[in-house]
Amino acid sequence: MDKNYRITIIADEALAEAVKAYAEENPADMEIESERSNRDAARLGFDIGGAADIVTLVTATFFFGELAVRLFQWMRANRSNKIIIQTPMKTVEISNSAQLTEKEVLRLLKSAYESPD
C-alpha cells in the first residue's frame, strides 16, 4: 500500500482551482481534506485576488513523481508568482521565475519532508 503524505498548498485562487480539479479527477493520487480562503494573502506575497489553503493527502508515488510536474505546469499556466508548501516537517516556498524547472520544484518538495536542521 502506498504511503500518504499530508501537505498544505497555499496558492493563488487560479492555481488552487487547478489543484481541486485535479483531485476531483484523480482521487487515487490526491484527496482534499479541507480548504479555506487565506486572509493573509497580501502579507504572504500573493496578489490582491486572494489565496487559498488546501490541505491534501497525496500518495508517495504522486508526491515523489508527478506532483512536481503538475505544480510547475499549474504555475506556468496560471502565471502564479509562488506556491507555499507546508508539511509537518517544514514550509517551503516555490517562486515562479524564468529559471524555475520541474527538477527544482521536485527538489523543493523533497526538502519539505526533511528534518529541519
NORNORBEL-V535118 format. One record per backbone hydrogen bond with DSSP energy under -1.0 kcal/mol. CO is the residue of the C=O (numbers start at 1). NH is the residue of the N-H. If there is no record, write none. Layout:
BEGIN
((CO/NH) (CO/NH))
END
This chain:
BEGIN
((3/60) (5/58) (7/56) (8/86) (9/54) (10/84) (11/52) (12/16) (13/17) (14/18) (15/19) (16/20) (17/21) (18/22) (19/23) (20/24) (21/25) (22/26) (26/29) (26/30) (29/59) (31/57) (34/55) (36/53) (38/41) (40/44) (41/46) (42/45) (47/50) (51/38) (52/11) (53/36) (54/9) (55/33) (55/34) (56/7) (57/31) (58/5) (59/63) (60/64) (62/67) (66/70) (67/71) (68/72) (69/73) (70/74) (71/75) (72/76) (73/77) (74/78) (75/80) (81/96) (83/94) (84/10) (85/92) (86/8) (90/87) (92/85) (94/83) (97/100) (101/105) (102/106) (103/107) (104/108) (105/109) (106/110) (107/111) (108/112) (110/113) (111/114))
END
